[in-house]
């Protein structure tokens, strides 16, 4: 469930963690699970993120660096949707690719 006041995220979008905006993250997967359904080790995403809604969608992101040569080798990290802020969409909101030169 995406909250009405949040933009929908798509694979490839650049986001930041609202609690630690030092790094730009890359959206890797939009999961079908909520934070209370998604397990990370022996806890759920909701348990790790008690300040966020338990019914938030879970978004998997990766932390690419300037020197990253293969994003498939990066680990995925699961976040509740409302903890992430869109910085740069990969696609415009009409499903057309964004021209990065503009």
N, CA, C and O atoms as a GROMACS GRO file, in nm:
protein
  408
    1UNK      N    1   0.084  -0.119   0.000
    1UNK     CA    2   0.000   0.000   0.000
    1UNK      C    3   0.087   0.124   0.000
    1UNK      O    4   0.161   0.150   0.096
    2UNK      N    5   0.080   0.199  -0.104
    2UNK     CA    6   0.154   0.324  -0.107
    2UNK      C    7   0.063   0.433  -0.053
    2UNK      O    8  -0.052   0.445  -0.096
    3UNK      N    9   0.113   0.511   0.040
    3UNK     CA   10   0.033   0.621   0.094
    3UNK      C   11   0.003   0.720  -0.016
    3UNK      O   12   0.085   0.741  -0.105
    4UNK      N   13  -0.114   0.783  -0.010
    4UNK     CA   14  -0.157   0.876  -0.114
    4UNK      C   15  -0.063   0.994  -0.130
    4UNK      O   16  -0.053   1.048  -0.240
    5UNK      N   17   0.005   1.035  -0.024
    5UNK     CA   18   0.092   1.152  -0.032
    5UNK      C   19   0.233   1.118  -0.078
    5UNK      O   20   0.319   1.206  -0.081
    6UNK      N   21   0.259   0.993  -0.114
    6UNK     CA   22   0.392   0.952  -0.160
    6UNK      C   23   0.387   0.918  -0.308
    6UNK      O   24   0.292   0.857  -0.356
    7UNK      N   25   0.493   0.957  -0.378
    7UNK     CA   26   0.504   0.918  -0.518
    7UNK      C   27   0.534   0.770  -0.526
    7UNK      O   28   0.606   0.715  -0.443
    8UNK      N   29   0.479   0.705  -0.626
    8UNK     CA   30   0.508   0.564  -0.648
    8UNK      C   31   0.654   0.550  -0.690
    8UNK      O   32   0.702   0.629  -0.772
    9UNK      N   33   0.722   0.452  -0.636
    9UNK     CA   34   0.861   0.426  -0.675
    9UNK      C   35   0.864   0.316  -0.780
    9UNK      O   36   0.777   0.230  -0.786
   10UNK      N   37   0.970   0.322  -0.863
   10UNK     CA   38   0.990   0.224  -0.968
   10UNK      C   39   1.134   0.174  -0.962
   10UNK      O   40   1.223   0.244  -0.914
   11UNK      N   41   1.156   0.053  -1.012
   11UNK     CA   42   1.291  -0.002  -1.020
   11UNK      C   43   1.378   0.095  -1.099
   11UNK      O   44   1.340   0.141  -1.207
   12UNK      N   45   1.496   0.126  -1.044
   12UNK     CA   46   1.589   0.218  -1.108
   12UNK      C   47   1.584   0.360  -1.053
   12UNK      O   48   1.675   0.438  -1.077
   13UNK      N   49   1.478   0.394  -0.979
   13UNK     CA   50   1.470   0.527  -0.919
   13UNK      C   51   1.581   0.546  -0.817
   13UNK      O   52   1.627   0.450  -0.754
   14UNK      N   53   1.624   0.670  -0.801
   14UNK     CA   54   1.722   0.705  -0.699
   14UNK      C   55   1.646   0.761  -0.580
   14UNK      O   56   1.561   0.849  -0.595
   15UNK      N   57   1.676   0.709  -0.462
   15UNK     CA   58   1.609   0.749  -0.339
   15UNK      C   59   1.712   0.772  -0.229
   15UNK      O   60   1.829   0.735  -0.243
   16UNK      N   61   1.668   0.835  -0.120
   16UNK     CA   62   1.751   0.847  -0.001
   16UNK      C   63   1.671   0.796   0.118
   16UNK      O   64   1.548   0.800   0.119
   17UNK      N   65   1.743   0.750   0.217
   17UNK     CA   66   1.686   0.709   0.345
   17UNK      C   67   1.661   0.837   0.424
   17UNK      O   68   1.755   0.913   0.448
   18UNK      N   69   1.538   0.863   0.463
   18UNK     CA   70   1.504   0.984   0.538
   18UNK      C   71   1.580   0.995   0.669
   18UNK      O   72   1.597   1.105   0.722
   19UNK      N   73   1.627   0.883   0.723
   19UNK     CA   74   1.700   0.884   0.849
   19UNK      C   75   1.850   0.898   0.830
   19UNK      O   76   1.923   0.924   0.926
   20UNK      N   77   1.898   0.880   0.708
   20UNK     CA   78   2.041   0.890   0.679
   20UNK      C   79   2.057   0.920   0.531
   20UNK      O   80   2.073   0.828   0.449
   21UNK      N   81   2.054   1.048   0.496
   21UNK     CA   82   2.054   1.086   0.355
   21UNK      C   83   2.193   1.106   0.296
   21UNK      O   84   2.208   1.176   0.196
   22UNK      N   85   2.295   1.045   0.357
   22UNK     CA   86   2.432   1.058   0.307
   22UNK      C   87   2.454   0.986   0.175
   22UNK      O   88   2.542   1.025   0.098
   23UNK      N   89   2.378   0.883   0.148
   23UNK     CA   90   2.400   0.802   0.027
   23UNK      C   91   2.274   0.798  -0.058
   23UNK      O   92   2.162   0.791  -0.007
   24UNK      N   93   2.294   0.803  -0.189
   24UNK     CA   94   2.184   0.782  -0.282
   24UNK      C   95   2.170   0.632  -0.303
   24UNK      O   96   2.268   0.563  -0.329
   25UNK      N   97   2.049   0.583  -0.293
   25UNK     CA   98   2.020   0.441  -0.306
   25UNK      C   99   1.950   0.416  -0.439
   25UNK      O  100   1.886   0.506  -0.494
   26UNK      N  101   1.962   0.296  -0.489
   26UNK     CA  102   1.900   0.256  -0.614
   26UNK      C  103   1.789   0.156  -0.584
   26UNK      O  104   1.814   0.052  -0.523
   27UNK      N  105   1.667   0.186  -0.628
   27UNK     CA  106   1.556   0.093  -0.608
   27UNK      C  107   1.580  -0.030  -0.694
   27UNK      O  108   1.593  -0.020  -0.816
   28UNK      N  109   1.585  -0.147  -0.630
   28UNK     CA  110   1.612  -0.273  -0.700
   28UNK      C  111   1.486  -0.357  -0.718
   28UNK      O  112   1.469  -0.422  -0.822
   29UNK      N  113   1.397  -0.356  -0.618
   29UNK     CA  114   1.278  -0.440  -0.622
   29UNK      C  115   1.163  -0.372  -0.549
   29UNK      O  116   1.182  -0.317  -0.440
   30UNK      N  117   1.045  -0.377  -0.608
   30UNK     CA  118   0.922  -0.338  -0.540
   30UNK      C  119   0.858  -0.470  -0.496
   30UNK      O  120   0.803  -0.542  -0.579
   31UNK      N  121   0.865  -0.500  -0.369
   31UNK     CA  122   0.816  -0.631  -0.324
   31UNK      C  123   0.664  -0.629  -0.307
   31UNK      O  124   0.605  -0.522  -0.290
   32UNK      N  125   0.600  -0.745  -0.311
   32UNK     CA  126   0.455  -0.752  -0.288
   32UNK      C  127   0.420  -0.761  -0.139
   32UNK      O  128   0.302  -0.770  -0.104
   33UNK      N  129   0.520  -0.758  -0.052
   33UNK     CA  130   0.496  -0.776   0.092
   33UNK      C  131   0.493  -0.643   0.166
   33UNK      O  132   0.552  -0.544   0.124
   34UNK      N  133   0.421  -0.644   0.278
   34UNK     CA  134   0.422  -0.529   0.368
   34UNK      C  135   0.535  -0.546   0.469
   34UNK      O  136   0.596  -0.653   0.479
   35UNK      N  137   0.562  -0.440   0.542
   35UNK     CA  138   0.671  -0.443   0.640
   35UNK      C  139   0.648  -0.550   0.747
   35UNK      O  140   0.744  -0.609   0.797
   36UNK      N  141   0.524  -0.577   0.782
   36UNK     CA  142   0.496  -0.680   0.883
   36UNK      C  143   0.506  -0.821   0.827
   36UNK      O  144   0.510  -0.917   0.904
   37UNK      N  145   0.510  -0.836   0.695
   37UNK     CA  146   0.519  -0.968   0.631
   37UNK      C  147   0.661  -1.004   0.586
   37UNK      O  148   0.692  -1.121   0.563
   38UNK      N  149   0.747  -0.904   0.573
   38UNK     CA  150   0.879  -0.923   0.514
   38UNK      C  151   0.982  -0.951   0.624
   38UNK      O  152   1.006  -0.866   0.710
   39UNK      N  153   1.040  -1.069   0.621
   39UNK     CA  154   1.139  -1.107   0.723
   39UNK      C  155   1.280  -1.069   0.682
   39UNK      O  156   1.321  -1.086   0.567
   40UNK      N  157   1.354  -1.016   0.780
   40UNK     CA  158   1.497  -0.988   0.766
   40UNK      C  159   1.562  -1.058   0.884
   40UNK      O  160   1.555  -1.012   0.998
   41UNK      N  161   1.626  -1.170   0.856
   41UNK     CA  162   1.680  -1.249   0.966
   41UNK      C  163   1.566  -1.302   1.051
   41UNK      O  164   1.473  -1.365   1.000
   42UNK      N  165   1.573  -1.276   1.182
   42UNK     CA  166   1.470  -1.327   1.273
   42UNK      C  167   1.364  -1.223   1.308
   42UNK      O  168   1.283  -1.245   1.399
   43UNK      N  169   1.363  -1.109   1.237
   43UNK     CA  170   1.263  -1.005   1.261
   43UNK      C  171   1.202  -0.961   1.129
   43UNK      O  172   1.250  -0.997   1.021
   44UNK      N  173   1.097  -0.882   1.139
   44UNK     CA  174   1.036  -0.826   1.019
   44UNK      C  175   1.089  -0.685   0.996
   44UNK      O  176   1.149  -0.624   1.084
   45UNK      N  177   1.067  -0.634   0.876
   45UNK     CA  178   1.102  -0.496   0.846
   45UNK      C  179   1.028  -0.402   0.942
   45UNK      O  180   1.084  -0.302   0.985
   46UNK      N  181   0.905  -0.436   0.975
   46UNK     CA  182   0.827  -0.354   1.070
   46UNK      C  183   0.893  -0.350   1.207
   46UNK      O  184   0.895  -0.246   1.272
   47UNK      N  185   0.946  -0.462   1.253
   47UNK     CA  186   1.012  -0.467   1.384
   47UNK      C  187   1.138  -0.382   1.386
   47UNK      O  188   1.169  -0.320   1.487
   48UNK      N  189   1.211  -0.379   1.275
   48UNK     CA  190   1.331  -0.297   1.265
   48UNK      C  191   1.298  -0.148   1.249
   48UNK      O  192   1.382  -0.062   1.276
   49UNK      N  193   1.178  -0.118   1.204
   49UNK     CA  194   1.138   0.019   1.173
   49UNK      C  195   1.008   0.053   1.244
   49UNK      O  196   0.906   0.077   1.180
   50UNK      N  197   1.012   0.056   1.376
   50UNK     CA  198   0.892   0.074   1.458
   50UNK      C  199   0.824   0.209   1.438
   50UNK      O  200   0.706   0.222   1.470
   51UNK      N  201   0.896   0.309   1.387
   51UNK     CA  202   0.837   0.441   1.368
   51UNK      C  203   0.762   0.455   1.236
   51UNK      O  204   0.712   0.563   1.204
   52UNK      N  205   0.752   0.346   1.161
   52UNK     CA  206   0.686   0.349   1.030
   52UNK      C  207   0.570   0.252   1.029
   52UNK      O  208   0.568   0.155   1.105
   53UNK      N  209   0.471   0.276   0.942
   53UNK     CA  210   0.353   0.189   0.939
   53UNK      C  211   0.386   0.043   0.909
   53UNK      O  212   0.469   0.014   0.822
   54UNK      N  213   0.322  -0.046   0.980
   54UNK     CA  214   0.344  -0.190   0.961
   54UNK      C  215   0.292  -0.237   0.825
   54UNK      O  216   0.336  -0.340   0.773
   55UNK      N  217   0.197  -0.160   0.768
   55UNK     CA  218   0.141  -0.200   0.638
   55UNK      C  219   0.208  -0.130   0.520
   55UNK      O  220   0.158  -0.136   0.408
   56UNK      N  221   0.320  -0.063   0.545
   56UNK     CA  222   0.398  -0.002   0.436
   56UNK      C  223   0.446  -0.110   0.340
   56UNK      O  224   0.482  -0.220   0.382
   57UNK      N  225   0.448  -0.078   0.211
   57UNK     CA  226   0.512  -0.166   0.114
   57UNK      C  227   0.661  -0.172   0.146
   57UNK      O  228   0.718  -0.077   0.199
   58UNK      N  229   0.723  -0.284   0.113
   58UNK     CA  230   0.868  -0.298   0.132
   58UNK      C  231   0.937  -0.278  -0.002
   58UNK      O  232   0.899  -0.337  -0.103
   59UNK      N  233   1.038  -0.192  -0.001
   59UNK     CA  234   1.118  -0.160  -0.118
   59UNK      C  235   1.260  -0.210  -0.091
   59UNK      O  236   1.318  -0.179   0.013
   60UNK      N  237   1.315  -0.287  -0.184
   60UNK     CA  238   1.454  -0.331  -0.172
   60UNK      C  239   1.542  -0.234  -0.251
   60UNK      O  240   1.514  -0.202  -0.366
   61UNK      N  241   1.649  -0.190  -0.186
   61UNK     CA  242   1.741  -0.095  -0.249
   61UNK      C  243   1.883  -0.148  -0.242
   61UNK      O  244   1.914  -0.241  -0.168
   62UNK      N  245   1.968  -0.088  -0.323
   62UNK     CA  246   2.111  -0.119  -0.322
   62UNK      C  247   2.188   0.012  -0.307
   62UNK      O  248   2.139   0.119  -0.342
   63UNK      N  249   2.309   0.000  -0.253
   63UNK     CA  250   2.396   0.114  -0.229
   63UNK      C  251   2.509   0.117  -0.332
   63UNK      O  252   2.620   0.073  -0.300
   64UNK      N  253   2.486   0.166  -0.453
   64UNK     CA  254   2.596   0.170  -0.550
   64UNK      C  255   2.694   0.282  -0.516
   64UNK      O  256   2.656   0.386  -0.463
   65UNK      N  257   2.819   0.258  -0.548
   65UNK     CA  258   2.925   0.358  -0.530
   65UNK      C  259   2.974   0.401  -0.668
   65UNK      O  260   2.944   0.336  -0.767
   66UNK      N  261   3.046   0.507  -0.673
   66UNK     CA  262   3.101   0.554  -0.800
   66UNK      C  263   3.186   0.447  -0.867
   66UNK      O  264   3.192   0.441  -0.990
   67UNK      N  265   3.250   0.364  -0.789
   67UNK     CA  266   3.339   0.260  -0.842
   67UNK      C  267   3.268   0.127  -0.869
   67UNK      O  268   3.332   0.032  -0.914
   68UNK      N  269   3.138   0.119  -0.841
   68UNK     CA  270   3.063  -0.005  -0.864
   68UNK      C  271   3.060  -0.036  -1.013
   68UNK      O  272   3.022   0.047  -1.095
   69UNK      N  273   3.101  -0.159  -1.046
   69UNK     CA  274   3.101  -0.200  -1.186
   69UNK      C  275   2.989  -0.298  -1.219
   69UNK      O  276   2.957  -0.317  -1.337
   70UNK      N  277   2.929  -0.359  -1.119
   70UNK     CA  278   2.823  -0.456  -1.142
   70UNK      C  279   2.724  -0.449  -1.026
   70UNK      O  280   2.754  -0.497  -0.916
   71UNK      N  281   2.608  -0.389  -1.049
   71UNK     CA  282   2.512  -0.373  -0.939
   71UNK      C  283   2.453  -0.506  -0.894
   71UNK      O  284   2.398  -0.516  -0.784
   72UNK      N  285   2.462  -0.608  -0.979
   72UNK     CA  286   2.410  -0.739  -0.939
   72UNK      C  287   2.490  -0.800  -0.823
   72UNK      O  288   2.440  -0.890  -0.756
   73UNK      N  289   2.609  -0.752  -0.801
   73UNK     CA  290   2.692  -0.804  -0.690
   73UNK      C  291   2.666  -0.732  -0.558
   73UNK      O  292   2.721  -0.770  -0.455
   74UNK      N  293   2.583  -0.630  -0.561
   74UNK     CA  294   2.551  -0.555  -0.439
   74UNK      C  295   2.439  -0.623  -0.361
   74UNK      O  296   2.352  -0.687  -0.420
   75UNK      N  297   2.443  -0.609  -0.230
   75UNK     CA  298   2.338  -0.665  -0.145
   75UNK      C  299   2.213  -0.579  -0.152
   75UNK      O  300   2.220  -0.458  -0.175
   76UNK      N  301   2.098  -0.643  -0.132
   76UNK     CA  302   1.971  -0.572  -0.123
   76UNK      C  303   1.941  -0.543   0.024
   76UNK      O  304   1.970  -0.624   0.112
   77UNK      N  305   1.883  -0.426   0.048
   77UNK     CA  306   1.841  -0.386   0.182
   77UNK      C  307   1.694  -0.348   0.175
   77UNK      O  308   1.653  -0.275   0.084
   78UNK      N  309   1.615  -0.396   0.269
   78UNK     CA  310   1.471  -0.375   0.268
   78UNK      C  311   1.433  -0.257   0.357
   78UNK      O  312   1.477  -0.247   0.471
   79UNK      N  313   1.350  -0.168   0.302
   79UNK     CA  314   1.302  -0.050   0.374
   79UNK      C  315   1.150  -0.040   0.361
   79UNK      O  316   1.094  -0.079   0.258
   80UNK      N  317   1.084   0.013   0.464
   80UNK     CA  318   0.943   0.048   0.445
   80UNK      C  319   0.936   0.168   0.349
   80UNK      O  320   1.021   0.257   0.355
   81UNK      N  321   0.837   0.171   0.263
   81UNK     CA  322   0.827   0.276   0.161
   81UNK      C  323   0.834   0.416   0.220
   81UNK      O  324   0.903   0.502   0.164
   82UNK      N  325   0.768   0.442   0.329
   82UNK     CA  326   0.762   0.578   0.382
   82UNK      C  327   0.894   0.626   0.441
   82UNK      O  328   0.908   0.743   0.474
   83UNK      N  329   0.991   0.538   0.454
   83UNK     CA  330   1.124   0.578   0.502
   83UNK      C  331   1.212   0.629   0.387
   83UNK      O  332   1.318   0.686   0.411
   84UNK      N  333   1.168   0.608   0.263
   84UNK     CA  334   1.246   0.647   0.147
   84UNK      C  335   1.188   0.771   0.080
   84UNK      O  336   1.066   0.788   0.073
   85UNK      N  337   1.277   0.857   0.033
   85UNK     CA  338   1.236   0.978  -0.038
   85UNK      C  339   1.292   0.974  -0.180
   85UNK      O  340   1.411   0.951  -0.200
   86UNK      N  341   1.206   0.996  -0.278
   86UNK     CA  342   1.248   0.997  -0.418
   86UNK      C  343   1.337   1.118  -0.444
   86UNK      O  344   1.300   1.231  -0.412
   87UNK      N  345   1.454   1.093  -0.503
   87UNK     CA  346   1.548   1.199  -0.538
   87UNK      C  347   1.544   1.224  -0.689
   87UNK      O  348   1.533   1.338  -0.734
   88UNK      N  349   1.552   1.115  -0.764
   88UNK     CA  350   1.556   1.125  -0.910
   88UNK      C  351   1.486   1.003  -0.969
   88UNK      O  352   1.531   0.891  -0.950
   89UNK      N  353   1.375   1.025  -1.041
   89UNK     CA  354   1.309   0.911  -1.104
   89UNK      C  355   1.384   0.866  -1.228
   89UNK      O  356   1.444   0.947  -1.299
   90UNK      N  357   1.382   0.737  -1.254
   90UNK     CA  358   1.439   0.684  -1.378
   90UNK      C  359   1.347   0.717  -1.494
   90UNK      O  360   1.393   0.746  -1.605
   91UNK      N  361   1.217   0.711  -1.469
   91UNK     CA  362   1.117   0.737  -1.572
   91UNK      C  363   1.033   0.856  -1.530
   91UNK      O  364   1.017   0.883  -1.411
   92UNK      N  365   0.980   0.930  -1.628
   92UNK     CA  366   0.890   1.038  -1.591
   92UNK      C  367   0.757   0.977  -1.548
   92UNK      O  368   0.739   0.856  -1.557
   93UNK      N  369   0.668   1.056  -1.504
   93UNK     CA  370   0.542   1.007  -1.450
   93UNK      C  371   0.444   0.964  -1.559
   93UNK      O  372   0.336   0.914  -1.529
   94UNK      N  373   0.481   0.984  -1.687
   94UNK     CA  374   0.399   0.937  -1.800
   94UNK      C  375   0.456   0.810  -1.859
   94UNK      O  376   0.421   0.773  -1.971
   95UNK      N  377   0.545   0.742  -1.785
   95UNK     CA  378   0.610   0.618  -1.828
   95UNK      C  379   0.704   0.636  -1.946
   95UNK      O  380   0.731   0.539  -2.017
   96UNK      N  381   0.753   0.756  -1.968
   96UNK     CA  382   0.855   0.780  -2.069
   96UNK      C  383   0.986   0.800  -1.998
   96UNK      O  384   0.989   0.849  -1.884
   97UNK      N  385   1.097   0.763  -2.062
   97UNK     CA  386   1.227   0.779  -1.999
   97UNK      C  387   1.258   0.927  -1.978
   97UNK      O  388   1.225   1.010  -2.062
   98UNK      N  389   1.321   0.957  -1.866
   98UNK     CA  390   1.361   1.093  -1.836
   98UNK      C  391   1.490   1.124  -1.910
   98UNK      O  392   1.582   1.043  -1.909
   99UNK      N  393   1.496   1.240  -1.974
   99UNK     CA  394   1.617   1.283  -2.042
   99UNK      C  395   1.708   1.348  -1.939
   99UNK      O  396   1.680   1.459  -1.894
  100UNK      N  397   1.816   1.281  -1.902
  100UNK     CA  398   1.906   1.330  -1.798
  100UNK      C  399   1.979   1.456  -1.839
  100UNK      O  400   2.037   1.524  -1.753
  101UNK      N  401   1.979   1.491  -1.968
  101UNK     CA  402   2.051   1.610  -2.012
  101UNK      C  403   1.972   1.738  -1.991
  101UNK      O  404   2.025   1.847  -2.006
  102UNK      N  405   1.844   1.725  -1.956
  102UNK     CA  406   1.761   1.844  -1.935
  102UNK      C  407   1.786   1.906  -1.801
  102UNK      O  408   1.725   2.008  -1.767
   0.00000   0.00000   0.00000
